[in-house]
Amino acid sequence: MQQPPVIKTDQMYRLLRDGKIKEFNTLKDSGQKCDLTGADFRAVTLVGLDADGLDFSNCYFRMSNLRGIDFSKAKLEGASIHGAQISGVKFPKELAPEEIKLSLEHGIRMRYREDPL
């Protein structure tokens, strides 16, 4: 059973929720770790986020601004992007275009394909 999205107390997560993307990126680059799995990013603007290597499994991005983010080396399995702004987003190759579209339009949790291209 899928757990509902969580608003976490993790310092790094709080930076993202508060729109402090540059601070988050700086801490991430310095080696700071964070647990973002299952997090609630509803209506959060994440433009400028360095998502390389981050695990967003089962996260909730409803109505979020994700424009221009490169998620190609992040984990998005089980995430939902219903109504999000995704112009210029680069998704992991494990996500089929149909999965992205269904999540964007209907809020389904994105599933990774068995045999990525």
C-alpha positions as CSV (number, residue, x, y, z in Angstrom):
1,M,0.0,0.0,0.0
2,Q,1.3,3.4,-1.0
3,Q,2.1,5.8,1.9
4,P,0.7,9.4,1.7
5,P,3.3,12.1,0.9
6,V,5.1,13.5,4.0
7,I,6.2,17.0,5.0
8,K,9.5,16.1,6.5
9,T,11.6,17.8,9.1
10,D,14.9,17.2,7.3
11,Q,16.9,20.4,6.9
12,M,17.7,19.8,3.2
13,Y,14.0,19.1,2.5
14,R,13.0,22.3,4.3
15,L,15.3,24.3,2.1
16,L,13.6,23.0,-1.0
17,R,10.1,23.7,0.5
18,D,11.2,27.2,1.4
19,G,12.5,27.9,-2.1
20,K,16.1,28.1,-1.1
21,I,17.3,26.1,-4.1
22,K,20.8,27.6,-4.3
23,E,21.4,26.9,-0.6
24,F,20.3,23.3,-1.1
25,N,22.5,22.9,-4.2
26,T,25.5,24.3,-2.3
27,L,25.0,21.9,0.7
28,K,24.4,18.9,-1.7
29,D,27.6,19.8,-3.6
30,S,29.5,19.8,-0.3
31,G,28.3,16.2,0.5
32,Q,25.4,16.9,2.7
33,K,22.9,13.9,2.6
34,C,19.2,14.1,2.7
35,D,16.2,11.8,2.6
36,L,13.6,13.0,0.1
37,T,11.8,9.7,-0.5
38,G,8.0,10.0,-0.2
39,A,8.2,13.7,0.4
40,D,5.4,16.2,-0.4
41,F,6.5,18.9,-2.9
42,R,2.9,20.0,-3.7
43,A,3.0,23.5,-5.4
44,V,6.7,23.9,-4.7
45,T,9.0,25.7,-7.2
46,L,12.1,23.7,-7.7
47,V,13.5,25.6,-10.8
48,G,17.3,25.5,-10.7
49,L,17.5,22.3,-8.6
50,D,20.6,20.0,-9.1
51,A,18.7,16.7,-9.0
52,D,21.7,14.6,-10.0
53,G,21.8,11.4,-7.8
54,L,18.7,12.4,-5.7
55,D,16.1,9.8,-4.8
56,F,12.6,11.2,-5.3
57,S,10.9,7.8,-5.1
58,N,7.2,8.1,-4.2
59,C,7.3,11.9,-4.0
60,Y,4.3,14.1,-4.7
61,F,4.9,17.0,-7.1
62,R,1.3,18.0,-7.8
63,M,1.2,21.6,-9.3
64,S,4.9,22.0,-8.7
65,N,7.2,24.1,-11.0
66,L,9.8,21.7,-12.2
67,R,10.7,23.6,-15.4
68,G,14.2,22.8,-16.8
69,I,15.3,20.3,-14.2
70,D,17.5,17.4,-15.3
71,F,16.1,14.4,-13.5
72,S,17.9,12.0,-15.8
73,K,20.2,10.8,-13.0
74,A,17.6,11.0,-10.3
75,K,15.2,8.3,-9.1
76,L,11.5,9.1,-9.8
77,E,9.9,5.7,-9.5
78,G,6.5,6.0,-7.8
79,A,6.5,9.8,-8.0
80,S,3.4,11.7,-9.2
81,I,3.6,15.0,-11.2
82,H,-0.1,15.7,-11.6
83,G,-0.5,19.2,-13.0
84,A,3.2,20.1,-12.7
85,Q,5.0,22.5,-15.0
86,I,7.5,20.3,-16.8
87,S,8.7,22.3,-19.7
88,G,12.3,21.5,-20.5
89,V,12.5,18.7,-17.9
90,K,14.7,15.7,-18.7
91,F,13.3,12.5,-17.2
92,P,15.1,9.2,-16.5
93,K,15.2,6.9,-19.5
94,E,13.5,4.3,-17.3
95,L,10.3,6.3,-17.6
96,A,8.2,5.7,-20.7
97,P,6.6,8.8,-22.2
98,E,3.2,7.3,-21.6
99,E,4.0,7.0,-17.8
100,I,5.0,10.7,-17.7
101,K,1.8,11.7,-19.6
102,L,-0.5,9.6,-17.4
103,S,1.1,11.0,-14.2
104,L,0.9,14.6,-15.5
105,E,-2.7,14.3,-16.6
106,H,-4.2,11.9,-14.1
107,G,-1.8,11.8,-11.1
108,I,-0.8,8.1,-11.4
109,R,2.5,7.1,-9.8
110,M,5.2,6.6,-12.4
111,R,6.5,3.1,-12.9
112,Y,9.9,2.4,-14.4
113,R,9.9,0.1,-17.5
114,E,11.7,-3.2,-17.2
115,D,13.9,-2.7,-20.3
116,P,14.9,1.0,-20.6
117,L,15.9,2.2,-24.1
